[in-house]
Amino acid sequence: MKAAVLKAPGILELDELPDPRCPEGGALIEVKACAVCGTDIKMLQNGHRDLVYPRVLGHEIVGEVAEIDRDCGISEGDLVQVWPGIACGRCVPCLRGMDNRCEKIGILGFNRDGGFAKLLALPRESIPRGINAVQGSIDPGLIALTEPLACCINGQEMARVTRGDVVLILGGGPIGCLHALLAELHNARKVIVVEKLENRARRIRKHTSALVVDALEPLEGIVAKETDGKGVDVILTATPDVRVDGALLRMLSPGGRICIFSGPGSGNRGEPIDLGSIHYRELTMVGAYGCSSRQNRAAAELLATGAVNADWIITKRATLEKIQDAFSHSSKRKGLKSIIEV
């Protein structure tokens, strides 16, 4: 089979690999679409702590079941979305429904081969937890947005986004766009997105009701104006280029919540935080990393039913042979989301 293999930082090559077999109790998936994530770009450029070379990247996967060795209500020929986590199902986090925190988790496209390939073998642990059947005639590329949307669900659950909130989203890339759509679905009173690239800002204005402001504008003044000086209820960091410091916390209303969603860049870690402000104003600071299989299942349903209309976020489609073009489109921020159609 053909697969895009990362052999070392900066070296991504299309290779012919042996076709995988269906594992005992698992499934063999014929990949239809796999989206390019910002983490894929980072792994190509710099590697990753969970990465072992050589590795087939890709963790935002949709495919058709070619073979399945388990009776779980899913049949050969079904279109399925794949949760990239491979959880043990027995540790405390798994038993609590937080399988993205599994103590022994494997991740497709990180420490297991992923979806930038013709075929993908899913182990017993992935069935049925890790596959979601998609009903009807639907664009596999759209359903490939499931995993990033599920990560946004995780972040907004952690930050308790709810009806009537004013939500500030720092970053208007694919994740910031999905956060905006999800906040609207949660009936946020107002969504403010900070984005410096006009091509992205224009799309967000067209497809959401969010107020989009330039990253170079004085944000504290804008927040004060838009909230009558009360501050926002929720801040979601959707870019690593954010300093979580006293100035950012001052934009929160009393009882406000901030979710460190994107991993902070190397120059934005270890900032001093005023614990007194957190104490007296009852602020909440949380992190969010990845998504659980439950959140993944919910995201697939939102996209499949059209409850979240996200097709406009896809701005590049490429074949596996043109994967370098898709990576370039994403890394140079020429648009929003790139999809590999296998």
Summary of the structure (lengths in Angstrom):
residues: 342
radius of gyration: 20.1
end to end distance: 11.1
largest distance: 61.9
contacts: 1226
relative contact order: 0.16
helix: 31%
strand: 27%
